[in-house]
Structures are given as C-alpha cells and as structure tokens.
Amino acid sequence: MWEVEFFEKDNGRCPAKEFLAELSPKKDLPYIYNSIKQLEEHGYHLKRPHVDFLKDDIWELRIKTINGNFRFFYFFFDKGKIIITHGIKKKSGVVNPKEIEFAKECKVIYLDRKGRNR
C-alpha cells in the first residue's frame, strides 16, 4: 500500500486540492477518488491506461469522467509515498509541457524541504 500526499506550496496553497474543489462532486470526484485509491493500492504496478510516465520522473494519473478527461501529475518519493502536484482537465491530445515543468518545479521544492538534492 502506498501513501498519497498532495503537494503544498510554501504559502500553504495546495494546487491539487484547489483543482478538486472546482469539480463536480457527483460527475467527477467519485471517478477521481477511485483512481487515486487504485494508485495507492498499486503504486508502480499500475499501468496504462490508468497511468503514464511523462518524463524526468513525472507521471500522470489518467482519469475519464462524465465531464471529460483529467490528469493528475505526480512523482514517487522514498518507499511507499506518492506526491500529487496538481491536476488539469485535458483538452487536447498532448499534455502541455508547462504542466510537466510545473510538476518538476514542485518536485524540486519538495525534495529541498526533505533535505535532498535533486
């Protein structure tokens, strides 16, 4: 079993939780929470179509709901911990590179807080 944690910025804001707060409690959130639960249960062993590796140790959790396709970006930390940086509603075929860069920046901040060098 893995532990899923949502990344928090230095100012205390949590991009993933803020994104979740904007979604439909009936049409989106049950699917999203189910997918996060699967990620907790399977970690590295969860494969496509549920997850996909993007680059530089950044992964995406791929979720389809009644309202469309969503992506949550994450990375693995130590044994048994998954850090979700943020989420988006996917509107095109390719993930915007800015989303991956944001996730990478969050990872750097997180590792710095833990006293780790990249």
C-alpha positions in Angstrom: 0.0 0.0 0.0 1.3 3.4 -1.0 0.6 6.7 0.8 -0.7 9.5 -1.4 0.1 13.1 -0.4 -0.9 16.4 -2.0 2.0 18.8 -2.6 1.7 22.2 -0.8 3.4 25.3 -1.9 5.4 27.4 0.6 2.4 29.7 1.1 0.3 26.7 2.2 -1.8 26.5 -1.0 -2.4 23.1 -2.5 -2.9 23.1 -6.3 -4.4 19.6 -6.4 -6.9 20.3 -3.7 -7.8 23.6 -5.2 -8.4 21.9 -8.5 -10.5 19.2 -6.9 -12.7 21.8 -5.2 -13.8 23.2 -8.6 -15.0 19.8 -9.9 -18.5 18.2 -9.8 -19.0 16.2 -6.6 -21.2 13.7 -8.5 -19.8 13.7 -12.0 -16.1 13.9 -11.4 -15.0 13.3 -7.8 -16.1 9.7 -7.5 -14.0 8.7 -10.5 -11.1 10.7 -9.4 -11.0 9.4 -5.8 -11.4 5.9 -7.2 -8.4 6.3 -9.4 -6.3 7.8 -6.5 -7.3 4.8 -4.5 -6.1 2.5 -7.2 -2.8 4.4 -7.3 -2.5 4.0 -3.5 -3.1 0.2 -3.9 -0.8 -0.4 -6.8 1.8 2.3 -7.0 4.5 1.5 -9.6 2.5 -1.6 -10.8 -0.4 0.5 -12.1 -0.1 0.7 -15.9 -1.7 2.3 -18.9 -4.5 3.3 -19.4 -4.6 4.4 -15.7 -1.2 6.0 -15.6 1.6 7.0 -17.9 5.2 8.1 -17.5 5.8 11.6 -18.9 9.5 12.5 -18.3 12.0 13.4 -15.6 10.3 11.1 -13.0 7.0 12.8 -13.5 3.9 10.6 -14.1 0.3 11.3 -14.9 -2.8 9.6 -13.4 -5.3 9.4 -16.3 -9.0 9.7 -15.4 -12.1 9.8 -17.6 -15.3 11.1 -16.0 -18.7 12.1 -17.4 -17.4 15.6 -17.8 -14.2 14.7 -19.7 -10.6 13.6 -19.2 -8.5 14.7 -16.3 -4.8 14.3 -15.5 -3.1 14.5 -12.1 0.7 14.8 -12.1 2.8 13.0 -9.5 6.1 11.6 -8.6 7.3 8.9 -6.3 9.2 9.7 -3.1 11.1 7.2 -1.0 9.4 3.9 -0.3 5.7 4.0 -0.4 5.0 7.7 -0.9 3.4 9.3 -4.0 3.2 13.1 -4.2 0.4 14.6 -6.4 1.4 18.0 -7.5 -1.7 19.3 -9.4 -4.5 18.4 -11.8 -5.9 19.6 -15.1 -8.8 18.9 -17.4 -7.2 17.6 -20.6 -8.4 19.4 -23.7 -6.0 18.2 -26.4 -4.1 15.1 -27.4 -0.8 16.2 -25.9 -0.1 17.3 -22.3 1.1 20.9 -22.3 4.9 20.9 -21.4 4.2 23.7 -19.0 2.2 21.3 -16.8 5.2 18.9 -16.7 7.5 21.7 -15.9 5.2 22.8 -13.0 5.3 19.3 -11.6 9.1 19.2 -11.9 9.3 22.5 -10.0 7.1 21.1 -7.3 9.3 18.1 -7.0 12.4 20.2 -6.6 10.7 22.2 -3.8 9.5 19.0 -2.1 13.0 17.4 -2.3 14.6 20.6 -1.0 12.3 20.6 2.0 13.2 17.0 2.7 16.9 17.9 2.6 17.5 16.0 -0.7 19.4 17.2 -3.7 17.8 16.5 -7.0 
